[in-house]
Structure formats: structure tokens, C-alpha cells
């Protein structure tokens, strides 16, 4: 039997540098507000984020959330990236994390370690946690410090609006899941408002079960680097125009 009482679903951490901290579940609405307000992306994916949300508090201020770790579904939950004998096994993703600067150094590691412990209790079918480090900020040093395993990187394209400075992921330009987003972003692309940039995205995984096996080789931790580079993205503009016309007819019908 799993004990999911309020007392069991929190971690009290005594630290020499940070004082006494409490890590416990928080409401999804609070987690979303903190992430959208404070995280560098200022974005929240309604479809996948926030299945489990854990906040960090000072023991003397148990109602003032000073950081949050947001766990949810992978972008493609059905992707066969691992094997495990449990047919209900699934891989959770650390979607977003934010820590108030007032907490000081090592607070991220404390929050990750405690939230992983609570995640095990919340759902025993979660056999691993995956997270990606954005190469614009670094290569994932926090994951190395938290004993995640490293499984390589891939390149991700972002597009920066030259007029507004907004950064968007390439996916919004290639999928019609959000018709209005597709229209706005591709019109901006066609009229030359978007600068195409490329960044490394590093994959890290923390196994929660010894029987978890990732479908790929583990790699040595990467050397530190960060940055983003301009690149060319050759697309079929004729096809884009056709898709815009088709979608516009549907949206404006």
C-alpha cells in the first residue's frame, strides 16, 4: 500500500547553507503562474505540463513558494524510447523548473532530489524521468550534479521575431495542430520577420527503476558550452502559401 498522506508527500530538508526547506506538492495553477511569470521561456504547454508539481518553501514560511519543479508527459508520449517489463511503465518529463534567487546556490539540486523522491510515491509506474537542457543556457550541469545520465544531444531550431524579439520553436511552423499559430508564424516567416537559429538540446535521464533500459547508449557528460547560431532553413514557400490559404479559409469560415 502506498502512503500518499499529506505528511508522507513532503520532504523536510535541513541544509547548512539554505536553512530548513520543505518540498511538497503544489496546485497546478500555482505552478503555471510561477513558470509563466518567472521562467525564461514564459511558456506553458497545456497538453503535457503539470501532471505533478512540487514546490520548495522555507520552513518558517510554509505558504510562500520559492520554486517549483513541473513534471508532465513527453512531447511524444507513445515514442518507444525505453524497455521495461511493466506494461504500465512510463517515462515522466521534467518540463520546467524555476527557483527564486533568494534561495541561493544548490537549491535546484535540493528541489530535484526531493521531488524525484516524491514522484516515486505519487506514481510507481513512472520508471524514469527525462529532461532536456537548453543549449542557450548551458549543457545541463545541474543534471550532472543530480546524477542524471546523459544520452547525447540533437539540434533544435528556434526562430526569433526581429520586430518583437519573441522566440518560438520550429514546431509551430510545421504542424497545424494550432491553426492560428501556424498562420501567424508562417506569415512572419514569409515576409522575412523571422531569424532562424540553431541550438543544441541535451537529453538527460534519471532511472527510477533498475529494470529501466533506454533504447540508446549512455554517453560521457558533455564539455561545458552554451550558445545559439544563425542557420539557413530552406523550406518550400509555395507549399507554405498553399497551406496558409487552406487554413485561412477554415479559420475565417
QUIQUIPE-V815310 format. One record per backbone hydrogen bond with DSSP energy under -1.0 kcal/mol. NH is the residue of the N-H (numbers start at 0). CO is the residue of the C=O. E is the energy in kcal/mol with one decimal. If there is no record, write none. Layout:
BEGIN
nh=(NH	NH)
co=(CO	CO)
e=(E	E)
END
This chain:
BEGIN
nh=(8	10	12	14	20	21	22	23	25	30	31	32	33	34	35	36	37	38	48	50	51	53	54	55	56	58	60	63	65	67	68	69	70	71	72	78	80	82	88	89	91	92	93	94	94	95	97	99	102	103	106	109	110	111	112	113	114	115	116	117	118	119	120	121	122	125	126	128	129	130	132	134	136	137	143	144	145	146	147	148	150	153	155	157	158	159	160	161	164	167	169	171	172	173	174	181	182	183	184	185	186	187	188	189	190	191	192	194	196	197	198	200	201	202	203	204	205	207	208	211	212	214	215	218	226	228	230	236	239	240	241	242	243	244	245	246	247	248	249	250	251)
co=(4	22	20	18	12	56	10	54	52	26	27	28	29	30	31	32	33	34	44	70	70	68	23	66	21	19	57	60	55	97	53	95	51	92	47	75	78	212	85	124	127	71	129	69	92	69	67	65	99	100	103	105	106	107	108	109	110	111	112	113	114	115	116	117	118	122	89	205	91	203	201	199	133	133	139	140	141	143	142	204	202	200	198	196	167	194	165	192	160	158	156	168	169	170	170	177	178	179	180	181	182	183	184	185	186	188	187	159	157	228	155	153	132	151	130	148	128	126	126	208	82	80	213	149	134	197	195	234	235	236	237	238	239	240	241	242	243	244	245	246	247)
e=(-2.2	-2.9	-3.2	-1.5	-3.0	-3.1	-2.7	-2.0	-2.3	-2.2	-2.8	-2.1	-2.4	-2.3	-2.9	-1.8	-2.5	-2.1	-2.5	-1.3	-2.4	-2.3	-3.2	-1.9	-2.6	-2.8	-1.5	-1.9	-3.0	-2.5	-2.8	-3.1	-3.2	-2.7	-2.3	-2.0	-1.6	-2.5	-1.8	-2.2	-2.1	-2.7	-2.6	-1.7	-1.4	-1.3	-2.2	-3.3	-1.9	-1.0	-1.1	-1.9	-2.5	-2.7	-2.5	-2.3	-2.5	-2.3	-1.5	-2.0	-2.3	-1.7	-1.1	-2.2	-2.0	-1.8	-1.9	-2.1	-2.9	-2.7	-2.4	-2.1	-2.3	-1.2	-1.4	-2.2	-1.1	-1.5	-2.8	-3.4	-2.6	-2.0	-3.0	-2.4	-2.7	-2.5	-2.8	-3.2	-3.0	-2.2	-2.0	-1.3	-1.7	-1.1	-1.5	-2.5	-2.5	-2.6	-2.3	-2.3	-2.2	-2.0	-1.8	-2.4	-1.9	-1.1	-2.7	-2.6	-3.1	-3.1	-2.4	-3.1	-2.2	-3.0	-2.9	-2.6	-3.0	-2.9	-1.0	-1.5	-1.9	-3.2	-2.0	-3.0	-2.4	-2.5	-1.9	-1.3	-2.0	-2.5	-2.0	-2.4	-2.4	-2.3	-2.2	-2.7	-2.7	-1.9	-1.4	-3.1	-2.6)
END
